[in-house]
Amino acid sequence: MNTNKAKIIVAKNAGFCFGVDRSVKIVYNELNSGKDIVTYGEIIHNPTVVNDLKSKGVRIIDSPEEISSLENCTVIIRSHGVGKNIYDEIKKRESYGVVCCDGTCPFVARIHQIVEEKSQEGYQVIIMGDEEHPEVQGIIGFCQNVPYICPDDVSLLNFLKKTSENLKKKVAIVAQTTYNISMWDKCRCIIDSECPKAEVFNTICNATAERQKSATDLAEKSDLMIVIGGKHSSNTVKLYNICSSHCKACVHVEDSSELMKDCAMDVIISQLNNIGENINIGITAGASTPAYIIKEVQNQMSEILKNNDEDFNFEEALNASFKKIYTGNRVKGYITAVNNTEAVVDVGTKHTGYIALSELTDDPSLKPSDVVKVGDEVDLIVIKINDADGIVQLSKKKVDAMVGFDNLVKAYNEGTVLEGTVANAVKGGLIVITDGAKVFIPASQATARRDEKPESLLKQTVKFKIIEINEQKFKAVGSIKAVLNAEKDAAKAKFWDNVQIGDTFKGEVKSITNYGAFVDLGGIDGMVHISELSWNRIKHPSEVVKVGDVIEVYIKDLDKEANRISLGYKKDEDNPWVKFANEYKVGDVVDAKVVSITPFGAFAQIIDGIDGLIHISQLDVKKVANVKDVLSIGDEVKAKITEIDTEKKRISMSIRELLEENTDAEEEAESAE
């Protein structure tokens, strides 16, 4: 068979729908919170995703009774939704630290609202769908009366004909979100003829309709259809049934490994042998199938076609392909020896395999023995074959990169936060290595602040999210900033939930302006106004603090709506007015230093931060025409405190009164003589 003429086409609309994508991301995001996570039922009908979540510690419960024993955990409602009684049971456990997180698909939640409202109004509710499906079970749980479940057009017609009283009262009809579109069209015709006054709600998800249409269109043009998804997934089974009715042959698999099972291979072999070189193969997938599984199936099918030669029967060629080695082939090998420059590998053929150090790792500090040891089973890519010498050159690094890229695709679909090491600074950004795969971080996505340089992250371990993926070119773009912003948002939310005026914090001074200093309180910044930095008069905040200082501050005021926090730094016990009031009173004579001169008098400092005014009239017993004639800045003078106004923070002093008192004392002394 000439493989250049064989076509593998993936349906335009295949894989995760909005609701499933949303619920899966909810679970993975909650895992990052560090809490115990429980899902009520399997979050989606996909064993690969469910098993991955189980491996990360997610527990699954299936009955209301199991809720009664839960403590200190988050219960996530599956995408299919649950009955109202489940929400009530979870609410009863709130006092035990149980939190409900609703992962119900919004389109399913809309049906819950419809049937609840209509049943309360006395409508007879009819649900078109599979009574055993968890989505339908959840819908039933929102009905205030007993609904009728119809799986198809025949059961609907029988119900409407035999139960004539239902035609005399109000009827509301909804459909399971994944209901078969063509079956729904038949049901609509029956409703129009038998129950024209019924209120009909088209609740089939748009994504379902588009997926079924894409599958139909592709199946009509294909010789073989491969449908990917869980065996218990309702929408995937419907896709299989639709494709089977429009295509010569159809295979339902959960992942790429199932392509190699006998039941699947019998169909594939038969079609390849029957159709010949012009075979068209279509691939579609249910709403619970991640993109990376679709890609794996597509790659596996490409490998099967690539290994099929027109000179051989397909089955014989397929069997031979497991023993045949060619450049680009992905193989498994066992390490038989390791030296200082390479590892020797048994790949199950007549060849001796070698992995050079440069194909084992990118880390120049490592030796082959640091990466692999004798007996290890490793996945490898064939990079060069020398049949004459019986040698094959292999690469572990390239497989690691491929696996790493598959993980990047998975992380992109699930919104997972990854960790990697910043390997290089390149034009426009950084290169981060994670699981052997390279991720480009644009400079604009490398740091949370504009004044931070991306190069400062070199050789550091960083957290990031994948924001763009190109599977054809094996390229991924990440963002460190997205993770930092998410962490900052979480810290802000936690801060606002707990903060109160008067709370004290130790924080780092992040920046300084003319009017104050901004302090990081742990994910959120507050500002200390210049007037709150010191009791003394200062011209600039840098006189008191500098960037990088860790200082203790307290909350003076909060404005949650404006996201504004006002901080205080100066302490009441350091208030010079408090010290002054404790140590001085009217009538005291003080030593003061002249700090400024005005036309109406001179200000003299009594203690740090406290100045008193000596009015021009109080400078001397004689009339003073110009203050500068008797005083200069820096002069030390004795003065008497004549008035203290603590409220207005004003102090009046007099030199004149002291002079007069001295004169009186001298006169009294002379008269006494």
C-alpha positions as CSV (number, residue, x, y, z in Angstrom):
1,M,0.0,0.0,0.0
2,N,1.3,3.5,-0.9
3,T,1.0,5.3,2.4
4,N,1.2,8.7,0.7
5,K,-2.4,8.1,-0.6
6,A,-3.8,7.0,2.8
7,K,-5.4,9.9,4.7
8,I,-6.0,10.3,8.4
9,I,-8.4,13.1,9.2
10,V,-9.4,14.3,12.7
11,A,-13.0,15.6,13.0
12,K,-13.2,19.4,13.2
13,N,-15.1,19.2,16.5
14,A,-13.7,16.4,18.7
15,G,-12.6,16.0,22.3
16,F,-13.2,18.2,25.4
17,C,-16.2,20.3,25.4
18,F,-16.5,23.5,27.5
19,G,-18.3,21.9,30.4
20,V,-15.9,19.0,30.7
21,D,-12.8,21.2,30.3
22,R,-14.2,23.5,33.0
23,S,-14.8,20.6,35.5
24,V,-11.5,18.9,34.9
25,K,-9.6,22.2,35.4
26,I,-11.5,22.8,38.6
27,V,-10.2,19.5,40.0
28,Y,-6.6,20.1,39.0
29,N,-6.7,23.7,40.3
30,E,-8.1,22.5,43.6
31,L,-5.3,19.9,43.8
32,N,-2.9,22.8,43.8
33,S,-4.6,24.2,47.0
34,G,-3.2,21.3,49.0
35,K,-6.6,20.3,50.4
36,D,-8.0,16.7,50.4
37,I,-10.1,16.5,47.2
38,V,-13.2,14.2,46.8
39,T,-15.4,14.0,43.7
40,Y,-19.0,12.9,43.8
41,G,-18.9,10.3,41.1
42,E,-16.2,10.2,38.3
43,I,-15.6,13.8,37.3
44,I,-15.9,12.8,33.6
45,H,-16.4,9.4,31.8
46,N,-12.7,9.0,30.8
47,P,-10.7,6.3,32.6
48,T,-7.3,7.9,31.7
49,V,-8.2,11.3,33.3
50,V,-9.9,9.6,36.3
51,N,-7.0,7.3,36.9
52,D,-4.5,10.3,36.7
53,L,-6.6,12.1,39.3
54,K,-6.7,9.1,41.5
55,S,-2.9,8.8,41.3
56,K,-2.8,12.4,42.6
57,G,-4.9,11.6,45.6
58,V,-8.4,12.4,44.4
59,R,-11.0,10.1,46.1
60,I,-14.3,9.2,44.5
61,I,-17.6,8.7,46.4
62,D,-20.9,7.5,44.9
63,S,-23.5,7.7,47.6
64,P,-25.1,10.2,50.0
65,E,-24.2,7.9,52.9
66,E,-20.4,8.4,52.2
67,I,-20.8,12.2,52.6
68,S,-21.8,11.8,56.2
69,S,-18.3,10.7,57.2
70,L,-16.4,13.4,55.4
71,E,-14.2,15.9,57.2
72,N,-11.9,18.8,56.2
73,C,-12.1,18.3,52.4
74,T,-13.4,19.8,49.2
75,V,-16.2,17.9,47.5
76,I,-16.3,18.6,43.8
77,I,-19.6,17.9,42.0
78,R,-19.0,16.0,38.7
79,S,-19.6,17.6,35.3
80,H,-22.8,15.6,34.9
81,G,-24.4,17.2,38.0
82,V,-26.2,15.6,40.9
83,G,-29.6,15.8,42.5
84,K,-30.5,18.6,45.0
85,N,-30.3,16.2,47.9
86,I,-26.5,15.8,47.4
87,Y,-26.0,19.5,47.9
88,D,-28.1,19.4,51.0
89,E,-26.0,16.5,52.4
90,I,-22.8,18.3,51.7
91,K,-24.1,21.5,53.4
92,K,-24.8,19.5,56.6
93,R,-21.0,18.8,56.8
94,E,-19.9,22.4,56.6
95,S,-19.2,22.6,60.3
96,Y,-16.8,19.6,59.8
97,G,-14.7,21.6,57.3
98,V,-16.4,20.2,54.2
99,V,-16.6,22.6,51.3
100,C,-18.7,22.1,48.1
101,C,-17.2,23.1,44.8
102,D,-19.6,22.8,41.9
103,G,-18.2,21.4,38.7
104,T,-21.6,20.9,37.0
105,C,-21.6,21.8,33.4
106,P,-23.4,25.1,33.0
107,F,-25.7,23.6,30.3
108,V,-26.7,20.8,32.7
109,A,-27.3,23.3,35.5
110,R,-29.7,25.1,33.2
111,I,-31.8,22.0,32.8
112,H,-31.8,21.7,36.7
113,Q,-33.3,25.2,36.8
114,I,-35.9,24.5,34.2
115,V,-37.2,21.2,35.7
116,E,-37.2,22.7,39.2
117,E,-39.2,25.7,38.1
118,K,-41.6,23.8,35.8
119,S,-42.3,21.0,38.3
120,Q,-43.0,23.6,41.0
121,E,-45.6,25.2,38.7
122,G,-47.3,21.8,38.3
123,Y,-46.0,20.8,34.9
124,Q,-45.5,17.1,34.0
125,V,-41.8,16.9,33.2
126,I,-40.6,14.6,30.4
127,I,-36.8,14.0,30.1
128,M,-35.5,12.6,26.9
129,G,-32.4,10.5,27.7
130,D,-30.9,7.5,29.4
131,E,-32.5,6.9,32.9
132,E,-29.3,5.2,34.1
133,H,-27.0,8.1,33.1
134,P,-25.7,10.2,36.0
135,E,-26.7,13.4,34.2
136,V,-30.4,12.3,33.9
137,Q,-30.3,11.0,37.6
138,G,-29.2,14.5,38.6
139,I,-32.0,16.2,36.6
140,I,-34.5,13.9,38.2
141,G,-33.2,15.0,41.6
142,F,-34.3,18.6,40.9
143,C,-37.9,17.7,39.9
144,Q,-40.5,18.4,42.6
145,N,-42.8,15.7,41.2
146,V,-42.2,12.4,39.4
147,P,-40.9,13.0,35.8
148,Y,-41.2,10.6,32.9
149,I,-38.0,9.4,31.2
150,C,-38.1,8.5,27.5
151,P,-35.0,7.0,25.9
152,D,-36.3,7.3,22.3
153,D,-39.2,8.4,20.0
154,V,-41.1,5.2,20.4
155,S,-41.3,5.4,24.2
156,L,-42.3,9.1,23.9
157,L,-45.1,8.3,21.5
158,N,-46.4,5.4,23.6
159,F,-46.4,7.6,26.7
160,L,-48.3,10.4,25.0
161,K,-50.9,8.1,23.5
162,K,-51.5,5.9,26.5
163,T,-51.5,8.6,29.1
164,S,-54.1,10.9,27.7
165,E,-54.5,12.9,31.0
166,N,-51.0,14.3,30.4
167,L,-52.4,16.1,27.4
168,K,-54.9,17.9,29.6
169,K,-52.3,19.5,31.9
170,K,-49.1,21.4,31.3
171,V,-46.2,19.5,29.9
172,A,-42.5,20.5,29.9
173,I,-40.0,18.5,27.8
174,V,-36.2,18.6,28.1
175,A,-33.4,16.5,26.7
176,Q,-30.1,15.1,28.1
177,T,-27.3,17.4,26.9
178,T,-25.7,14.6,24.9
179,Y,-28.9,13.3,23.3
180,N,-28.8,12.1,19.7
181,I,-29.7,15.0,17.4
182,S,-31.5,12.9,14.8
183,M,-33.5,11.2,17.5
184,W,-34.4,14.6,19.0
185,D,-35.7,15.7,15.6
186,K,-38.0,12.6,15.5
187,C,-39.2,13.4,19.0
188,R,-40.0,17.0,18.0
189,C,-42.3,15.7,15.2
190,I,-44.2,13.5,17.6
191,I,-44.5,16.4,20.2
192,D,-45.9,18.7,17.5
193,S,-48.5,16.2,16.5
194,E,-49.4,14.6,19.8
195,C,-48.8,17.4,22.4
196,P,-48.6,20.7,20.5
197,K,-49.1,22.8,23.7
198,A,-46.1,21.3,25.4
199,E,-43.3,23.6,26.4
200,V,-40.2,22.2,24.7
201,F,-36.7,23.2,25.7
202,N,-33.9,22.3,23.4
203,T,-31.3,21.5,26.0
204,I,-28.9,19.5,23.8
205,C,-25.5,21.1,24.2
206,N,-24.3,23.0,21.1
207,A,-20.9,21.3,21.4
208,T,-22.7,17.9,21.3
209,A,-24.6,19.0,18.1
210,E,-21.5,20.2,16.5
211,R,-19.5,17.1,17.4
212,Q,-22.2,14.8,16.1
213,K,-22.5,16.8,12.8
214,S,-18.7,16.7,12.4
215,A,-18.6,13.0,13.1
216,T,-21.4,12.4,10.6
217,D,-19.8,14.5,7.8
218,L,-16.4,12.7,8.3
219,A,-17.9,9.2,8.6
220,E,-19.7,9.7,5.3
221,K,-16.3,10.3,3.6
222,S,-14.3,7.7,5.5
223,D,-13.7,4.0,5.0
224,L,-12.8,3.5,8.6
225,M,-13.8,5.6,11.7
226,I,-11.9,5.5,15.0
227,V,-14.0,6.8,17.9
228,I,-12.1,7.7,21.0
229,G,-13.6,7.9,24.5
230,G,-14.7,6.1,27.6
231,K,-16.7,2.9,27.1
232,H,-19.2,4.2,29.6
233,S,-19.4,7.7,28.1
234,S,-22.9,8.3,26.8
235,N,-21.9,10.9,24.2
236,T,-19.0,8.7,22.9
237,V,-21.2,5.7,22.5
238,K,-23.7,7.9,20.5
239,L,-20.8,9.1,18.3
240,Y,-19.9,5.4,17.7
241,N,-23.5,4.6,16.8
242,I,-23.7,7.6,14.5
243,C,-20.4,6.8,12.8
244,S,-21.3,3.1,12.4
245,S,-24.5,4.0,10.5
246,H,-22.5,6.2,8.0
247,C,-19.2,4.3,7.6
248,K,-18.2,0.9,6.4
249,A,-16.3,0.1,9.6
250,C,-16.0,1.7,13.0
251,V,-13.7,1.1,16.0
252,H,-14.3,2.4,19.6
253,V,-11.1,2.7,21.7
254,E,-10.4,4.5,25.0
255,D,-6.8,5.3,24.1
256,S,-4.0,4.4,21.6
257,S,-3.1,1.1,23.3
258,E,-6.5,-0.3,22.4
259,L,-5.8,0.0,18.7
260,M,-3.5,-3.0,19.1
261,K,-6.2,-5.2,20.7
262,D,-7.5,-8.1,18.6
263,C,-11.0,-6.8,18.3
264,A,-9.8,-3.4,17.0
265,M,-7.0,-4.9,14.8
266,D,-9.4,-7.3,13.1
267,V,-11.4,-4.3,11.8
268,I,-8.4,-2.2,10.9
269,I,-6.6,-5.1,9.1
270,S,-9.8,-6.0,7.2
271,Q,-10.4,-2.5,5.9
272,L,-6.7,-1.9,5.0
273,N,-6.7,-5.2,3.0
274,N,-10.0,-4.5,1.4
275,I,-9.7,-0.8,0.5
276,G,-6.1,-0.7,-0.6
277,E,-3.9,2.4,-1.1
278,N,-6.7,5.0,-1.1
279,I,-8.1,4.3,2.4
280,N,-9.6,7.3,4.2
281,I,-9.4,7.0,8.0
282,G,-11.5,9.4,10.2
283,I,-10.9,10.1,13.9
284,T,-13.4,11.6,16.3
285,A,-13.7,11.7,20.1
286,G,-16.2,12.2,22.9
287,A,-16.5,15.2,25.1
288,S,-14.5,13.5,27.8
289,T,-11.4,12.8,25.7
290,P,-8.3,15.1,26.3
291,A,-6.5,16.4,23.2
292,Y,-3.3,14.5,24.0
293,I,-5.1,11.1,23.8
294,I,-6.5,12.1,20.4
295,K,-3.0,12.9,19.3
296,E,-1.6,9.6,20.6
297,V,-4.2,7.7,18.6
298,Q,-3.5,9.7,15.5
299,N,0.3,9.0,15.9
300,Q,-0.3,5.3,16.6
301,M,-2.4,5.0,13.4
302,S,0.2,6.8,11.4
303,E,2.9,4.4,12.7
304,I,0.7,1.4,11.6
305,L,0.3,2.9,8.1
306,K,4.0,3.8,7.9
307,N,5.0,0.2,8.6
308,N,2.7,-1.3,6.0
309,D,4.5,-2.1,2.7
310,E,2.5,-2.8,-0.4
311,D,4.5,-5.9,-1.1
312,F,3.3,-7.6,2.0
313,N,0.1,-8.6,3.5
314,F,-0.8,-5.9,6.1
315,E,-1.1,-8.4,9.0
316,E,2.4,-9.8,8.2
317,A,3.8,-6.3,7.9
318,L,2.3,-5.3,11.1
319,N,3.8,-8.2,13.0
320,A,7.2,-7.5,11.4
321,S,7.0,-3.9,12.3
322,F,7.5,-4.8,16.0
323,K,10.9,-6.3,15.1
324,K,11.9,-3.9,12.3
325,I,14.1,-0.9,13.0
326,Y,14.3,2.2,10.9
327,T,15.4,5.8,11.4
328,G,12.9,7.7,13.4
329,N,11.4,4.5,14.9
330,R,10.5,4.6,18.6
331,V,11.7,1.5,20.3
332,K,12.2,0.0,23.8
333,G,15.6,-1.2,24.8
334,Y,17.4,-2.7,27.8
335,I,20.7,-1.2,29.0
336,T,23.3,-3.9,28.9
337,A,26.4,-1.9,29.6
338,V,27.4,1.7,30.6
339,N,30.8,3.4,30.2
340,N,32.1,6.9,30.4
341,T,31.0,8.0,27.0
342,E,27.9,6.0,26.1
343,A,25.4,3.3,27.1
344,V,25.0,0.0,25.2
345,V,21.4,-1.2,24.5
346,D,19.6,-4.4,23.5
347,V,16.7,-3.4,21.2
348,G,15.5,-6.9,20.4
349,T,17.1,-7.1,16.9
350,K,20.4,-8.2,15.4
351,H,21.8,-4.7,15.9
352,T,23.8,-3.5,18.9
353,G,22.4,-0.2,20.1
354,Y,24.5,2.7,21.4
355,I,23.3,5.9,23.2
356,A,26.0,8.6,23.1
357,L,26.2,10.9,26.2
358,S,25.0,13.8,24.1
359,E,21.8,11.8,23.3
360,L,21.3,10.8,27.0
361,T,21.1,14.3,28.5
362,D,21.7,18.0,27.9
363,D,23.4,18.4,31.2
364,P,27.2,18.5,30.6
365,S,27.9,17.8,34.3
366,L,26.4,14.3,34.1
367,K,28.0,11.0,33.1
368,P,26.0,8.1,31.4
369,S,25.9,6.2,34.7
370,D,24.2,9.2,36.2
371,V,21.3,8.8,33.7
372,V,20.9,5.1,33.2
373,K,22.1,1.8,34.7
374,V,22.4,-1.8,33.5
375,G,19.0,-3.5,33.4
376,D,17.0,-0.3,32.9
377,E,14.2,-0.4,30.2
378,V,14.2,2.8,28.3
379,D,12.2,4.4,25.4
380,L,14.4,5.4,22.5
381,I,14.4,7.0,19.1
382,V,16.5,5.5,16.2
383,I,18.7,8.3,14.8
384,K,21.1,6.2,12.6
385,I,21.4,2.7,11.4
386,N,24.5,0.9,10.0
387,D,23.3,-2.6,8.9
388,A,26.7,-3.6,7.6
389,D,28.2,-3.2,11.1
390,G,25.0,-4.2,12.9
391,I,25.0,-0.9,14.8
392,V,22.1,1.4,15.6
393,Q,22.6,4.9,17.1
394,L,19.8,5.8,19.6
395,S,18.5,8.8,21.5
396,K,16.9,8.9,24.9
397,K,16.9,12.7,25.0
398,K,14.6,12.9,21.9
399,V,12.0,10.6,23.5
400,D,12.2,12.5,26.8
401,A,11.5,15.7,24.8
402,M,8.5,14.0,23.0
403,V,7.1,12.7,26.3
404,G,7.8,16.1,27.9
405,F,5.9,17.7,25.1
406,D,3.0,15.4,25.5
407,N,3.0,16.5,29.2
408,L,3.0,20.1,28.0
409,V,-0.1,19.4,25.8
410,K,-1.8,17.8,28.8
411,A,-0.8,20.6,31.1
412,Y,-2.1,23.1,28.6
413,N,-5.5,21.3,28.3
414,E,-5.8,21.0,32.1
415,G,-4.4,24.4,33.1
416,T,-1.7,22.7,35.3
417,V,1.1,24.6,36.9
418,L,4.5,23.2,35.9
419,E,8.0,23.5,37.2
420,G,11.2,23.8,35.2
421,T,14.7,25.2,35.2
422,V,15.6,28.4,33.3
423,A,18.3,27.1,30.9
424,N,19.0,30.1,28.7
425,A,18.2,33.8,28.1
426,V,17.5,34.3,24.4
427,K,16.3,37.2,22.2
428,G,12.9,38.1,23.5
429,G,12.7,35.8,26.5
430,L,13.8,32.7,28.3
431,I,14.1,29.0,27.6
432,V,12.8,26.7,30.4
433,I,13.5,22.9,30.5
434,T,10.8,20.7,32.0
435,D,10.8,16.9,31.7
436,G,13.3,17.2,28.8
437,A,11.0,19.5,26.8
438,K,11.8,23.2,26.0
439,V,9.3,26.0,26.7
440,F,9.8,29.5,25.5
441,I,8.8,32.2,28.0
442,P,8.5,35.7,26.4
443,A,10.1,38.5,28.3
444,S,6.7,40.0,28.9
445,Q,5.6,36.8,30.6
446,A,8.8,36.2,32.6
447,T,8.3,38.5,35.6
448,A,5.5,40.1,37.4
449,R,7.1,43.6,37.5
450,R,8.5,45.6,34.6
451,D,11.6,46.6,36.5
452,E,12.6,43.0,37.0
453,K,15.0,41.6,34.4
454,P,14.2,38.1,33.0
455,E,18.0,37.3,33.0
456,S,17.9,37.3,36.8
457,L,16.0,34.0,36.7
458,L,18.8,32.1,34.9
459,K,19.5,28.6,36.4
460,Q,16.6,29.1,38.8
461,T,13.6,26.7,39.2
462,V,10.4,28.5,38.2
463,K,6.7,27.8,38.1
464,F,4.8,28.5,34.9
465,K,1.7,27.7,32.9
466,I,1.5,26.8,29.2
467,I,-0.4,29.6,27.4
468,E,0.1,28.5,23.8
469,I,0.8,25.2,22.1
470,N,1.7,24.2,18.5
471,E,1.5,20.5,18.3
472,Q,2.5,20.4,14.6
473,K,5.8,22.3,15.3
474,F,6.3,20.9,18.8
475,K,6.5,24.4,20.3
476,A,5.2,25.6,23.6
477,V,4.9,29.1,25.0
478,G,4.7,29.5,28.8
479,S,4.1,32.2,31.4
480,I,5.7,32.6,34.7
481,K,3.8,35.9,35.2
482,A,0.5,34.0,35.0
483,V,1.4,31.8,38.0
484,L,2.8,34.8,40.0
485,N,-0.4,36.8,39.3
486,A,-2.5,33.8,40.3
487,E,-0.5,33.4,43.5
488,K,-0.8,37.1,44.2
489,D,-4.6,37.0,43.6
490,A,-4.9,34.1,46.0
491,A,-2.8,36.0,48.6
492,K,-4.9,39.1,48.1
493,A,-8.1,37.2,48.6
494,K,-6.8,35.6,51.8
495,F,-5.5,39.0,53.0
496,W,-8.8,40.7,52.5
497,D,-10.7,37.9,54.2
498,N,-8.7,38.3,57.4
499,V,-7.2,41.8,57.6
500,Q,-8.4,44.3,60.2
501,I,-7.5,47.9,61.0
502,G,-4.7,47.9,63.6
503,D,-3.1,44.6,62.4
504,T,0.7,44.7,62.3
505,F,2.9,43.2,59.5
506,K,6.5,42.9,58.7
507,G,7.0,43.7,55.0
508,E,9.7,44.6,52.5
509,V,9.9,48.1,51.1
510,K,9.4,47.5,47.3
511,S,9.5,51.1,46.0
512,I,9.7,54.7,47.1
513,T,8.0,57.8,45.6
514,N,8.1,61.4,46.6
515,Y,4.9,61.0,48.6
516,G,5.6,57.7,50.4
517,A,6.9,54.1,50.4
518,F,5.2,50.9,49.1
519,V,5.5,47.9,51.3
520,D,4.9,44.2,50.3
521,L,2.7,42.6,53.0
522,G,2.9,39.2,51.3
523,G,1.3,39.3,47.9
524,I,-0.3,42.7,48.3
525,D,1.2,46.2,48.7
526,G,0.3,48.9,51.0
527,M,1.5,52.5,51.2
528,V,3.1,54.4,54.1
529,H,2.5,58.1,53.4
530,I,5.5,60.4,54.0
531,S,3.7,62.0,56.9
532,E,3.4,58.5,58.5
533,L,7.1,57.7,58.2
534,S,8.5,60.0,60.9
535,W,7.4,62.4,63.6
536,N,10.1,64.7,62.4
537,R,9.8,66.9,59.3
538,I,11.3,65.0,56.3
539,K,11.7,66.1,52.7
540,H,11.7,62.6,51.2
541,P,10.8,59.1,52.4
542,S,14.4,57.9,51.6
543,E,15.5,59.8,54.7
544,V,13.8,57.1,56.7
545,V,13.7,53.9,54.6
546,K,15.2,52.4,51.5
547,V,14.2,49.7,49.0
548,G,14.8,46.3,50.5
549,D,14.3,47.3,54.1
550,V,12.1,45.0,56.2
551,I,10.0,47.2,58.4
552,E,7.1,46.7,60.8
553,V,4.0,48.6,59.8
554,Y,0.3,48.6,60.9
555,I,-3.0,49.0,59.1
556,K,-4.3,52.6,59.4
557,D,-7.1,52.3,56.8
558,L,-8.6,49.9,54.3
559,D,-10.5,50.4,51.0
560,K,-11.4,47.0,49.6
561,E,-13.3,48.4,46.6
562,A,-10.3,50.5,45.5
563,N,-7.9,47.8,46.6
564,R,-6.1,50.5,48.7
565,I,-4.2,49.9,52.0
566,S,-2.9,52.8,54.1
567,L,-0.1,51.9,56.5
568,G,1.4,53.5,59.5
569,Y,5.1,53.3,60.5
570,K,5.8,55.8,63.2
571,K,4.8,54.6,66.7
572,D,2.7,56.6,69.2
573,E,5.4,56.0,71.9
574,D,7.9,57.8,69.7
575,N,5.6,60.8,69.3
576,P,7.7,63.8,70.4
577,W,4.5,65.5,71.6
578,V,3.9,62.7,74.1
579,K,7.5,63.0,75.4
580,F,7.1,66.8,75.6
581,A,3.8,66.6,77.5
582,N,5.4,64.2,80.0
583,E,8.5,66.3,80.6
584,Y,7.5,70.0,80.2
585,K,4.9,72.5,81.4
586,V,4.0,76.2,81.2
587,G,6.6,78.2,83.2
588,D,9.5,75.9,82.5
589,V,12.7,77.5,81.3
590,V,14.3,75.6,78.5
591,D,17.5,75.7,76.4
592,A,16.4,75.9,72.8
593,K,18.1,76.1,69.5
594,V,17.0,78.6,66.8
595,V,16.0,76.6,63.7
596,S,14.2,79.3,61.6
597,I,13.6,83.0,61.5
598,T,10.5,84.8,60.3
599,P,9.4,88.5,60.2
600,F,7.2,87.9,63.2
601,G,9.6,85.9,65.4
602,A,11.9,82.9,65.7
603,F,11.3,79.1,66.0
604,A,13.5,77.3,68.4
605,Q,13.8,73.6,68.9
606,I,13.2,72.4,72.4
607,I,13.6,68.6,71.7
608,D,13.7,66.6,68.4
609,G,10.5,67.2,66.6
610,I,9.2,70.0,68.9
611,D,9.7,73.7,68.1
612,G,8.4,76.7,70.0
613,L,7.7,80.2,68.7
614,I,9.4,83.2,70.3
615,H,7.4,86.1,69.0
616,I,9.3,89.3,68.0
617,S,7.6,91.0,71.0
618,Q,9.1,88.5,73.3
619,L,12.7,88.7,72.2
620,D,13.8,91.5,74.4
621,V,12.6,94.0,77.0
622,K,13.4,96.6,74.4
623,K,11.4,96.9,71.2
624,V,13.0,94.8,68.4
625,A,12.5,96.0,64.8
626,N,14.1,93.1,63.1
627,V,14.5,89.5,64.5
628,K,17.8,89.1,62.7
629,D,19.2,92.0,64.7
630,V,19.2,89.9,67.8
631,L,19.1,86.2,66.7
632,S,20.7,84.0,64.1
633,I,19.9,80.4,63.1
634,G,21.8,78.0,65.3
635,D,21.9,80.3,68.3
636,E,21.3,78.6,71.7
637,V,18.9,80.6,73.9
638,K,17.2,80.3,77.2
639,A,13.4,80.9,77.0
640,K,10.4,80.5,79.2
641,I,7.4,78.4,78.1
642,T,4.4,80.7,78.3
643,E,1.7,78.7,76.4
644,I,1.1,75.1,75.3
645,D,-1.7,74.2,72.8
646,T,-1.4,70.4,72.5
647,E,-4.5,70.2,70.2
648,K,-3.1,72.7,67.7
649,K,0.5,71.6,68.5
650,R,1.7,75.1,69.2
651,I,4.1,76.3,71.8
652,S,4.8,79.9,72.7
653,M,8.1,81.0,74.5
654,S,9.5,84.2,75.8
655,I,13.0,85.5,76.3
656,R,11.6,88.9,77.4
657,E,9.9,87.4,80.5
658,L,13.1,85.8,81.7
659,L,15.0,89.1,81.2
660,E,12.2,91.0,83.2
661,E,12.3,88.4,86.0
662,N,16.1,88.7,86.2
663,T,15.8,92.5,86.3
664,D,13.2,92.3,89.1
665,A,15.3,89.9,91.0
666,E,18.3,92.2,90.8
667,E,16.3,95.2,91.9
668,E,14.9,93.2,94.9
669,A,18.4,92.2,95.8
670,E,19.6,95.8,95.7
671,S,16.7,97.1,97.8
672,A,17.4,94.3,100.3
673,E,21.0,95.6,100.7
